[in-house]
Amino acid sequence: MSLGAGRATKDAAIDLSVGLVLKKKIGEGIGKGEIIAELHAAKGQELLGAEDMVRKAYTIGHNKPAVREIVLGRV
């Protein structure tokens, strides 16, 4: 939502020109300088906040992460 692609209320507008494109999946190898995600923003201010959130969401290491279930439960 920080880029403007989501809505805080049902009446809020959605900016279809902004968003996040993930270039790699969990556990997939990456090389130095390789792009793992692209952010598209309409305003520089929004981009800086979103970039920080995306950087904090990733952990890069030598070992593959444990496999987790995609569906955690059913209601």
N, C-alpha and C positions, 0 to 999 in steps of 0.2 A: 504493500500500500504506500510505502514511502516514495515510490516513483510516480504514483498517480494511477496505477493500473487496477487498483481495487477501490472499494467504496467503504466509507465510514458509516454512511447511512444509505438507505435504499434510493433516495433522491439524488445522491451525489453522482457527478459525471465520471465516466471512466475514460482515461486518455489511452486510446488504442495504439498510440505511437511509442509507448514506453513499455519496459518489461525486462525480463531476465531470460537469457538463453544459456542453458547448461550444456557445455561441450563434452564433459566427461561424466561417467557414471561412478558410483561408489565402488572403490576397489580397483578401478581401471588405472593402469600405469600412466605416468606423465613424464615428460622430459623438461629440462631446464628451459624456461622461456615459453613453454607451451601454454596456450590459452585454455583455461578450464571453464570460464564463464564470461558472458558478455552482458553488460548492462546498457540499457537504452533509456535515456532520460530527456525530458524536455527542458529542464533547468539544471544548471551546474550544482546548485545547493542540494537538490534532491539526489543527485548522483553521488555526492560525497557521503551522505548518510547511508545510502544503500550500499555503496562500495565497502564501507566499514562493516556493515552487517554481514555481507557476503564473505569478506575475509575472515571474520570471526567464526563463520559457520563451517569452514573447512579446517581439517587437520591433515597435514601431509607428513607421511612417515615412510619407513622402509617396509613395514609389515601391512598386509591386507587386513582390513577390519573384519570382525566377526560377522557372519551372515545373520541378518535379522529378518524376521517375518515382516512382510509388507502389510498384511492385514493383521492388526493386533487383537481384534475381537469383532463380534457381531452383536447387534442389538435386535 
